[in-house]
């Protein structure tokens, strides 16, 4: 096995571990996926690894259920740095305007990895939100959304943001989507990372 393939397999395993362990709330196994200075970006949270663990657990205790499912992945490795892009879905269930709903958002995890002291770890996770939808669990239910609130958020995650806003989160309104300046800036940041520049 070549070193390059071993690096890619290791990084892919970390990506898969993230989804399974985070959703299972196995925090002691989740923590080593990251380097200590790792940062998580999401619609509802932006901050450190440890803060992310704390708010995720607090949300669970309040009934928040956010789950992840992974698809294909591509990984670019340059020495001790890598960028991994992995297709994913985020799903969340909550009451919206009095109707129990599921929201599903499709996108990519765009991950900045680095090998330090002979160990690969996650330095930054920035999801890219490509499209989403919101469905009542009861297909006969009447659901009326506030169109003004819905329109505040980008197309790629507007229904996810709507649900999260309605249950009390402050949602970041300028996350990267399928195209546009935010995702272009993220790609440029990834290229600089692979060249050895600081985040």
N, C-alpha and C positions, 0 to 999 in steps of 0.2 A: 504494500500500500504506500502510495506517495505521501509526502508530508502535506501537499496541497489538499489531497482528498481527505486525509485525517483531520485537517483543520476544518474543512467544510462539514464533515460528519459531526465533529464536536460542536460546532456552532448550531447546526440543525437540531442536535439533541437538546441544546440549551433553549432554543426557541420552543421546541415541543414541551420540554419540562415547564417552561414559563406558563403555558396555557393550562396544563393539567394541574400543576401544583397551586397556581393562583386560584383556580376555580374550586379546588378541593380545600383551600385554606390551609395548606401544609407549609406554613410560613418558615419553619426552620430549614426545610429543604428548598424553599423558594429563594431565600435570601442569598445563598451562594451562587445563584445564577448571575448575579450582578457583581460588579466591583463596588467598593464601599461608597464611591462618589457617584454611583449611577443615578440617573434621573428618568422619571416616567412622565410622559405627556399623554393626556387623554382629554376628552371633551370636558369632563367634570372635575379633573384634578391635574395639576402640574406641580411636580416637586420631587423630593428625594425618594430613594428606594424605601427607606424606613418609614417615611411619612405615608407613602403609598400603601404599605402594609397596614399601617395604623388606620387610615381612613377606609380601606377596604374591609377590614374587620369590623370597624364601627358601623359601616353601611350594612354588612351582613346581619349584625345584631338588631338593626332597625327594619330588617325585611328586604333590603335591596338585593336583587339577584341579577348579576351580570355574568354571562357565560361566553366562552370563546371556542371557536372551532377553526382548525388550520387546514390550509390547502398546500399547493405547491410553493417551492422556495427557490430563489436564486441568490447566490452568495459570491461577492467579490472580495478576494483576499489580497492584501498588499503588505507583505512582511508581517508585522505584529498587529495589523489593523484589518478590519473587515466591515463590510456593509452587507446585511442580510435583508432581503425583501421576501415576505411570506404572505401569500393570500390568506385572508381570514374573514370570519364573520363574528360580529358581536351581537349577542341577543340579550334582551332584558324584558322582564315582565313587570307590569305595574298597572295601577288604576289610573286612567286618563279621562278626565271629565266624567268621572263616575262609572267608567266602563273598563273592565279588566282587559288589557291589551298586551300583545307581544310586539316588540320592535326588533327588526333585524337589520343590521348595517353590514355591508360588504366592503372590504377594502384590503389594505396591506399593512403589515407591521414593517416599518422601515427602521432597522436596528443598527446602531453603532457599537461594534465589538472591538475589544482590544485584548491582546495577550500580554499579561503582566506576571512576572515571577513564574513563568511557565504555565500560566492558567488563563484561558479565555474567559472573559466576563462581559456582561452587558454594561455599556456606559450611558447609552441614551436610547430610549424607545420613543419613536414618533409615529403614531399611526397615520395612515392616509385613508381618508373616508371617501369612498367612491359612490355609493348609492345606498338608500335605505327605504324601508317601508314600515307601516304601522297597521296592525290588524287586530280587531276585537277577537277575543277567544270565541265569543258567541257570534257567528256570522250574521245573525238577525238583529244584533244590537245596533242602536242608532248612536253614532259617534259624531259630534260636531266639534271641530277644532277651531281655535282662535286663529284665524288666517293671518292676522297682524303679527302675532307671536311666531307663528310658523315661518313667516317670511323673513324673520330676523336672522335666520341661520342659513349657512350654505346648503346647496342642494344635496351634497353628499351625505349629510348627517342631520338634516333638519327635523326629521321625525324622532330620531334618537334624542336630539337636543330638546325637543318639545317635551318628551316624556320626562327627561332628567330635570328640566326646569320645573315642571309641574310637581315633582316630588321633592323639590327644595334645593337642588344643586344650582350653582352658578356655572354656566356653560361658556367655554371659550369660543368666540364667534369667528375665529380666523384660522381654523386648522386646515391643513392641506387636503385638497380633494383630487379628483381625477385629472384636472388640469388647472391652470391659473398660476398667478405669481407665487402663491404659498408653496405649491409643490415644486415649482421651478427653483425656488430658493432652497428647498430641502435637498433637491438633487445636487445643487451646487455645494451645499454644506457637506454632503456625502463625498463628493469628489475631493474637497479640501481635506477631509478626514483621511482619506486613503493616501493622500500626498504627505501626510504626517503633520498637518497643521492642527492647531488647538481648536476645540469647539468654541 
